[in-house]
């Protein structure tokens, strides 16, 4: 038999050319052969592909934007406006919606509401996006308000050593990454002689997040002083001694810090008789401190 060409007229009797039209295929399992044919699990067969739809629009029975013009009789509290802030029935109240019962995958981009342009020459994006912005797929534009009942998460790449792994952060935690870390406190020193010989007090300040310690700023001040009893002071104190006590510097120690702790070195300037002698003038003190650490993403 000679295969007919594309434009050859087809006979009404299919037995004359033995050319058929494939309507579909059936997949069956041959083992075991003694069980009846069943379609109960046929849709799980990975070889089965369901028919798709090629369309540009899907419209519900009623258009909510033209509801008054098309159906004046429906102008009542039950069926007129689509009350967005209420929990609506997608199919009945009113029948102007499209209900999708399965997961939805958008392979390209998503525009919700009326589309709008983003002209970076008139309204620049700050900070300036990368050269490949926007991506060819996976973008979303929303023309009105967005209500979220759950949480929003953003993937933040690892930034060792303060953040050794990638993290999914909530919106509040993401905003914190762009805010400076401000830590304050008061540290007591019950035995000033322990500051000898360097006169450096190291304070371990706990933090739940870390910023750029290389740009951190800190300050410290003397909050309180406790003096020795007067008899010991007068017995051991040189009348010509310099009794000035001051704080020369307050510096975050990067080497001693960890992702959950900032080591703050407070340098004192004090004569031996004030803090470290047989009869010290000051037997206890406390200092207040402030640490400001810029965010890593600043």
VEXBATOR-915883 format. One record per residue: x, y, z of N, C-alpha, C in turn. Coordinates in steps of 0.001 Angstrom, whole numbers, padded with zeros to 6 digits, always signed. Layout:
XYZXYZXYZ ...
***
This chain:
+000840-001191+000000+000000+000000+000000+000880+001248+000000 +000492+002215-000792+001217+003485-000860+000629+004454+000162 +001555+005010+001024+001094+005973+002009+000559+007215+001304 -000616+007705+001684-001161+008900+001040-000368+010142+001415 -000319+011088+000501+000328+012366+000776-000575+013220+001661 +000019+014349+002140-000728+015181+003067-001996+015753+002440 -001895+016137+001168-003035+016785+000532-003888+015841-000304 -003648+014537-000201-004490+013593-000930-005874+013520-000296 -006909+013400-001133-008255+013268-000550-008396+011941+000175 -009012+011954+001332-009191+010744+002116-010515+010072+001768 -010501+008742+001578-011759+008036+001293-012593+007907+002553 -013856+007719+002382-014734+007531+003529-014545+006170+004177 -014025+005209+003434-013807+003869+003958-012364+003746+004420 -012075+003678+005754-010692+003631+006244-009957+002370+005850 -010670+001323+005424-009983+000095+005039-009252+000240+003721 -009560+001290+002959-008921+001474+001660-007508+002028+001775 -007197+002773+002848-005844+003312+002978-005177+002923+004299 -005899+002265+005193-005355+001812+006479-004674+002930+007265 -005188+004136+007144-004650+005275+007877-005632+005650+008979 -005169+005647+010205-006034+005980+011338-005569+007244+012049 -006338+007658+012972-006024+008826+013797-005840+008361+015242 -004664+008633+015820-004385+008235+017190-005194+009093+018153 -006071+008445+018889-006898+009157+019858-006316+009125+021262 -005391+008202+021525-004812+008104+022849-004169+006752+023029 -003764+006461+024253-003131+005191+024553-003601+004701+025916 -003538+003415+026113-003947+002784+027360-002753+002026+027917 -002476+002227+029194-001374+001536+029862-001946+000559+030873 -001546-000683+030788-002030-001708+031721-000838-002443+032299 -001041-003020+033443-000025-003840+034087-000331-005306+033826 +000635-006048+033317+000409-007452+032942+000623-008426+034094 +001122-007969+035212+001394-008872+036344+000699-008352+037587 -000159-009134+038264-000543-010501+037859-001685-010477+036836 -001721-011459+035992-002684-011481+034884-004059-011951+035334 -004140-012507+036552-005427-013046+036987-006290-012027+037711 -005824-010764+037794-006625-009734+038435-007369-008919+037381 -008543-008407+037711-009305-007629+036721-008623-006301+036417 -008881-005812+035227-008332-004521+034801-008884-003407+035696 -008018-002504+036171-008448-001465+037091-007800-000139+036714 -008547+000930+036916-008053+002280+036649-007837+003068+037942 -007877+002395+039080-007809+003088+040360-006499+003858+040537 -005411+003308+040075-004105+003964+040240-003505+004413+038914 -004322+004485+037888-003786+004803+036563-003193+006209+036505 -003768+007133+037280-003280+008511+037195-001919+008700+037851 -001422+007687+038596-000099+007781+039188+001005+007293+038248 +000628+006760+037108+001615+006274+036156+002361+007463+035565 +003680+007488+035723+004475+008629+035258+004457+008775+033744 +004034+007735+033043+003959+007821+031579+002698+008525+031116 +001795+008766+032055+000527+009376+031671+000636+010896+031770 +000237+011578+030720+000253+013037+030674-001157+013520+030392 -001679+014374+031271-003034+014869+031080-003044+015999+030055 -004185+016177+029444-004319+017191+028410-004148+018577+029026 -003508+019480+028324-003331+020845+028784-004250+021787+028039 -004278+023042+028491-005115+024061+027849-004220+025190+027362 -004409+025589+026136-003665+026718+025578-004642+027877+025430 -004498+028874+026306-005441+029994+026321-004755+031214+026893 -005332+032374+026631-004811+033620+027172-005711+034199+028257 -006928+033720+028339-007837+034238+029351-008695+033118+029912 -008955+033192+031203-009929+032320+031856-010884+033232+032604 -012163+033178+032253-013130+034102+032822-014163+033350+033633 -014575+033888+034787-015650+033294+035575-017006+033620+034959 -018081+033064+035491-019414+033340+034918-019768+034823+034918 -019360+035556+035961-019668+036976+036053-018384+037775+036177 -018379+038956+035576-017248+039868+035680-017578+040884+036759 -016821+040874+037857-017162+041743+038977-017072+043211+038601 -016234+043559+037630-016098+044962+037229-017292+045446+036417 -018075+044489+035853-019239+044869+035030-020527+044294+035603 -020497+043946+036888-021644+043267+037470-022889+044135+037463 -022745+045429+037766-023907+046311+037805-024538+046478+036420 -023696+046607+035395-024218+046850+034053-024906+045615+033484 -024334+044427+033747-024879+043220+033147-026059+042649+033931 -025999+042767+035254-027039+042174+036077-027523+043183+037125 -028331+044161+036743-028811+045145+037721-029597+044496+038861 -030229+043378+038608-031040+042726+039631-030175+042152+040762 -028883+042003+040508-028010+041434+041525-027478+042489+042486 -027918+043724+042343-027384+044802+043154-027988+044746+044563 -027411+043906+045376-027824+043803+046769-026619+043390+047599 -026772+043346+048890-025639+043106+049770-025025+041724+049591 -025769+040742+049122-025271+039377+049034-024446+039122+047780 -024737+039830+046713-024095+039467+045449-023423+040622+044724 -023447+041848+045270-022927+042927+044428-021398+043019+044494 -020834+043742+045428-019392+043946+045437-018661+042710+045940 -017438+042560+045427-016552+041535+045971-015800+042174+047127 -016162+041810+048336-015584+042415+049542-014258+041717+049835 -013171+042347+049428-011862+041716+049473-011422+041374+050892 -011751+042218+051859-011276+042007+053222-012060+040943+053967 -013130+040412+053367-013882+039344+053999-013383+037994+053507 -013736+036925+054243-013408+035560+053818-014494+035097+052854 -014229+035200+051569-015234+034933+050545-015248+033465+050139 -016396+033030+049669-016524+031731+049024-016069+031910+047580 -015027+031178+047116-014495+031425+045771-015481+031147+044650 -016526+030374+044912-017414+029978+043824-018801+030603+043893 -019266+031001+045073-020674+031334+045197-020964+032774+045589 -020113+033448+046329-020488+034729+046921-019502+035836+046565 -019673+036511+045468-020492+036154+044291-019685+035245+043368 -020315+034688+042321-019599+033769+041411-018727+034516+040406 -017712+035186+040906-016850+035995+040048-015387+035572+040179 -015144+034405+040787-013773+033996+041067-013433+032694+040364 -012146+032415+040330-011630+031175+039764-010955+030410+040890 -011438+029214+041196-010889+028398+042269-009951+027353+041686 -008704+027326+042157-007721+026341+041736-007529+025351+042872 -007780+024084+042608-007768+023076+043664-006404+022412+043838 -005463+022679+042985-004156+022018+043061-003057+023050+043271 -001827+022581+043409-000680+023488+043474-000551+024247+042162 -000065+025467+042243+000060+026318+041059+001531+026645+040832 +002018+026394+039633+003393+026700+039260+003369+027704+038112 +003971+028864+038329+004109+029863+037270+005543+029824+036774 +005746+029347+035536+007100+029176+035017+007748+030486+034607 +006945+031536+034453+007525+032817+034049+007330+033845+035157 +006566+034881+034942+006381+035939+035936+004911+036053+036332 +004648+036788+037409+003285+036943+037927+002988+038416+038136 +001883+038879+037569+001413+040246+037754+000028+040171+038378 -000140+040755+039555-001413+040732+040268-002015+042129+040193 -003231+042221+039667-003863+043523+039488-003431+044151+038177 -003656+045440+038056-003291+046158+036828-001777+046300+036742 -001215+045972+035596+000228+046030+035425+000715+047481+035458 +001919+047665+035904+002517+048995+035991+003992+048893+035641 +004533+049980+035129+005917+049998+034724+006850+050385+035860 +008082+049930+035772+009135+050299+036729+010258+050938+035916 +010205+052266+035788+011164+053016+034989+012304+053480+035893 +013436+052794+035821+014550+053112+036708+015213+054444+036367 +014978+054962+035169+015538+056266+034832+014797+057398+035549 +013520+057163+035896+012725+058176+036597+012646+057892+038093 +012504+056634+038444+012418+056242+039849+013449+055140+040079 +014693+055502+040349+015758+054499+040487+015540+053591+041689 +016051+052386+041562+016015+051406+042636+017293+051540+043457 +017138+051656+044768+018277+051837+045667+018319+050678+046661 +019465+049982+046789+020684+050153+046002+020510+049645+044577 +021406+050034+043708+021294+049690+042301+021369+048179+042115 +020407+047594+041376+020410+046139+041175+021603+045680+040358 +021790+044379+040357+022873+043795+039572+022570+043928+038081 +023576+043661+037267+023443+043872+035823+022409+042943+035191 +022157+041775+035792+021214+040826+035220+019792+041033+035740 +019513+042195+036351+018184+042497+036888+017291+043045+035793 +016006+042677+035713+015397+041594+036490+015652+040232+035855 +015440+039173+036599+015578+037829+036049+014498+037588+035004 +014751+036649+034110+013789+036380+033039+012509+035754+033565 +012553+035106+034708+011379+034453+035269+011453+034525+036790 +010287+034360+037416+010233+034329+038867+009991+035667+039528 +009603+036703+038765+009337+038023+039327+007844+038185+039608 +007521+039021+040591+006124+039268+040965+005907+040775+041105 +004821+041270+040516+004396+042655+040703+002969+042646+041252 +002737+043415+042308+001415+043518+042938+001007+044981+042901 -000127+045277+042284-000507+046668+042069-001207+047286+043272 -001584+046498+044261-002257+047057+045438-001650+046450+046695 -002450+046309+047713-001943+045882+049018-001739+044376+049074 -000819+043969+049946-000500+042555+050126-000708+042194+051591 -001588+041232+051853-001846+040760+053207-001244+039368+053352 -000463+039186+054399+000198+037900+054643-000171+037435+056044 -000792+036268+056139-001169+035743+057449-000028+034973+058098 +000875+034452+057269+002031+033740+057799+003250+034649+057847 +004404+034086+057600+005656+034843+057640+006267+034937+056244 +007084+035951+056052+007862+036111+054829+009308+035737+055137 +009917+034932+054272+011280+034473+054500+012172+034878+053333 +013409+035188+053661+014386+035569+052642+015654+034753+052864 +016213+034212+051774+017429+033413+051862+018640+034340+051906 +019422+034227+052969+020614+035052+053152+021840+034152+053063 +022733+034395+052105+023926+033552+051973+024823+033639+053200 +025642+032620+053373+026572+032560+054497+027579+033701+054424 +027953+034216+055600+028966+035266+055716+029886+034907+056887 +030806+033949+056653+031719+033529+057727+032583+034709+058186 +033017+034730+059458+032737+033700+060467+031475+033951+061270 +030861+035146+061124+029703+035461+061957+028474+034652+061565 +028356+034293+060277+027233+033466+059813+027807+032367+058923 +028158+031223+059499+028855+030188+058728+027983+029468+057707 +026638+029514+057822+025762+028782+056918+024709+029705+056315 +024141+029267+055173+023000+029979+054605+021831+029908+055586 +021012+030959+055602+019878+030992+056518+018646+031548+055823 +017477+030994+056194+016191+031567+055803+015748+032471+056953 +015655+033770+056700+015311+034728+057741+013921+035301+057519 +013196+035524+058614+011915+036201+058525+012142+037659+058135 +011046+038344+057821+011162+039741+057406+011782+040582+058513 +011377+040346+059762+011926+041142+060862+013419+040892+061032 +013849+039636+060901+015268+039333+061033+016061+039883+059847 +015443+039902+058673+016112+040471+057498+016332+041967+057673 +015329+042666+058224+015463+044106+058452+016557+044376+059477 +016682+043501+060478+017713+043692+061496+019110+043679+060895 +019289+042928+059804+020607+042850+059174+021065+044205+058645 +020121+045121+058422+020465+046435+057895+020453+047503+058986 +020236+047077+060216+020216+048005+061342+021475+047819+062186 +022035+048918+062709+023215+048776+063569+022863+048064+064872 +023854+047392+065441+023693+046715+066718+024155+047662+067815 +023277+047967+068751+023602+048865+069857+023491+048073+071156 +024607+047948+071868+024654+047183+073116+025122+048091+074242 +024413+048056+075352+024775+048871+076512+024790+047998+077763 +025485+048474+078789+025513+047719+080028+026434+048348+081044 +026439+047742+082235+027314+048164+083323+028058+046935+083828 +029355+047059+083985+030190+045964+084467+030843+046355+085790 +030681+045495+086792+031281+045749+088110+032632+045051+088213 +033543+045681+088953+034855+045104+089248+034994+045090+090767 +034828+043914+091363+034874+043805+092823+036293+043804+093373 +037261+043473+092541+038660+043454+092975+039513+044137+091900 +039724+045420+092015+040499+046138+090990+041923+045632+090826 +042448+044930+091825+043820+044434+091691+043949+043419+090572 +042826+042802+090155+042883+041833+089053+043173+042509+087718 +043078+043816+087651+043378+044538+086407+044870+044651+086158 +045655+044424+087183+047113+044526+087050+047653+043360+086214 +048715+043548+085449+049519+044794+085347+049111+045691+084187 +048160+045240+083361+047844+045993+082132+046816+047085+082355 +046068+047006+083473+044957+047931+083721+043897+047844+082623 +043700+046637+082082+042687+046415+081042+041582+045538+081608 +040375+046002+081473+039188+045232+081853+038521+044727+080580 +038393+043389+080441+037734+042803+079278+036319+042377+079665 +035338+042957+078981+033927+042678+079262+033368+041846+078115 +032778+040698+078423+032137+039852+077412+030666+040261+077301 +030320+040863+076166+028968+041374+075948+028230+040416+075013 +027157+039822+075494+026398+038868+074691+025547+039582+073651 +025385+038934+072497+024563+039480+071421+023928+038343+070650 +022696+038556+070154+022016+037520+069385+022318+037617+067894 +023065+038617+067476+023488+038727+066084+024793+039511+066041 +025463+039432+064911+026780+040058+064793+026825+040935+063551 +027567+042026+063664+027753+042924+062536+029207+042974+062125 +029612+044109+061569+030977+044290+061093+031830+044845+062228 +032533+043948+062927+033334+044376+064082+034502+045273+063682 +034936+045187+062430+036065+046021+062003+035698+047497+061982 +034402+047808+061978+033948+049201+061959+033207+049575+063240 +033299+048737+064259+032573+048975+065507+033157+050159+066275 +032284+050861+066986+032681+051972+067845+032193+051690+069267 +032996+052055+070258+032621+051807+071649+033114+052957+072529 +032431+053140+073627+032839+054126+074625+032501+053579+076003 +033229+054042+077011+033012+053589+078383+033238+054748+079335 +032580+054675+080483+032698+055718+081500+032636+055073+082878 +033262+055735+083852+033224+055238+085223+031843+055522+085806 +031163+054470+086246+029812+054611+086776+029809+054778+088290 +030703+054087+088989+030739+054199+090448+032112+053825+090966 +032449+054322+092173+033710+054027+092849+033420+053716+094311 +034101+052704+094844+034013+052382+096270+035405+052541+096872 +035515+053453+097851+036824+053763+098436+037097+052890+099652 +038372+052726+099933+038807+051994+101102+038522+052811+102368 +038665+052188+103522+038455+052919+104777+039533+053987+104913 +039188+055078+105543+040069+056240+105578+041374+055947+106298 +041338+055105+107331+042566+054846+108084+043617+054170+107218 +043206+053231+106367+044148+052560+105480+044619+053485+104368 +043748+054348+103936+044137+055280+102876+045218+056223+103381 +045018+056802+104540+045983+057776+105060+047277+057105+105492 +047197+055818+105883+048410+055133+106333+049301+054724+105169 +048742+054464+104032+049517+053932+102904+049637+054903+101736 +048953+056020+101799+048930+056908+100641+050038+057940+100736 +050751+058082+099642+051767+059123+099528+051044+060453+099331 +051289+061421+100186+050590+062711+100043+050802+063369+098688 +051916+063048+098037+052206+063661+096729+051783+062776+095552 +051039+061680+095832+050655+060748+094758+049579+061362+093863 +049637+060961+092600+048617+061381+091633+047425+060439+091751 +046274+060966+092109+045090+060128+092355+044109+060141+091184 +044553+060495+090021+043640+060561+088871+043349+059167+088330 +042069+058866+088127+041615+057607+087524+040799+057936+086283 +041173+057365+085165+040455+057665+083907+040422+056437+083010 +039550+056488+082023+039462+055441+081001+040048+056002+079712 +041082+055364+079228+041768+055854+078034+041078+055418+076748 +040553+054195+076728+039955+053694+075479+039004+052542+075779 +038112+052312+074834+037212+051152+074866+037167+050608+073442 +037700+049387+073258+037880+048841+071907+037373+047403+071832 +036519+047080+070848+036133+045677+070657+037338+044846+070230 +037527+043726+070896+038637+042822+070609+038134+041758+069631 +038501+041906+068368+037995+041002+067335+038481+039577+067569 +039721+039417+067993+040290+038077+068163+039573+037289+069250 +039112+037954+070292+038449+037279+071393+036937+037183+071220 +036371+037813+070214+034923+037818+070013+034466+036563+069272 +033199+036228+069456+032570+035087+068786+031265+035562+068165 +030558+034710+067371+029282+035133+066780+028228+035536+067804 +028359+035099+069057+027375+035424+070093+027944+036287+071214 +029160+036793+071039+029793+037556+072115+030791+038552+071539 +030758+039774+072086+031727+040800+071726+032620+041039+072945 +033922+040867+072772+034877+041122+073845+035296+042584+073780 +034963+043339+074822+035263+044773+074864+036417+045014+075830 +037522+045548+075332+038685+045882+076156+038593+047342+076596 +038540+047553+077932+038479+048899+078501+039820+049175+079175 +040519+050169+078666+041859+050507+079163+041775+051624+080200 +042268+051338+081422+042302+052334+082490+043677+053003+082543 +043681+054220+083049+044917+054918+083389+044826+055245+084867 +045677+054586+085686+045587+054774+087137+046925+054446+087778 +047322+055189+088807+048537+054854+089544+048338+053605+090386 +049423+052972+090740+049362+051715+091483+048620+051862+092802 +048822+052974+093488+048221+053146+094802+046703+053201+094751 +046141+053554+093606+044676+053637+093505+044039+052261+093463 +044643+051344+092712+043981+050076+092451+044735+048866+092961 +046051+048940+093082+046819+047722+093339+047985+048009+094280 +047726+047985+095560+048765+048165+096573+048284+047532+097865 +049111+047575+098903+048719+046992+100177+047501+047703+100760 +047366+048955+100461+046210+049701+100929+045642+050532+099812 +044962+049917+098841+044475+050675+097691+043411+051689+098092 +043392+052778+097388+042381+053807+097647+041012+053328+097179 +040950+052686+096017+039680+052204+095442+039637+050685+095562 +038604+050175+096199+038486+048732+096405+037441+048092+095494 +036643+048877+094821+035651+048359+093864+035227+049498+092951 +034836+049131+091749+034357+050143+090803+033420+049495+089798 +032740+050309+089046+031896+049819+087956+031987+050786+086791 +031835+050248+085583+031913+051060+084367+030670+050812+083519 +030236+051829+082853+029148+051704+081873+029743+051766+080477 +029116+051079+079520+029678+051028+078169+028569+051059+077125 +028939+051497+075943+028054+051502+074765+028863+050985+073586 +028296+050014+072866+028945+049459+071663+027990+049618+070490 +028481+050172+069411+027693+050315+068180+028427+049575+067065 +027764+048554+066513+028373+047732+065472+027565+047904+064179 +028173+048388+063094+027438+048520+061825+027014+047144+061307 +025907+047086+060574+025457+045796+060035+026398+045293+058949 +026379+043990+058731+027222+043397+057700+026818+043835+056311 +025523+044140+056115+025015+044487+054787+024938+045988+054580 +025615+046761+055419+025560+048235+055267+026266+048664+054014 
***
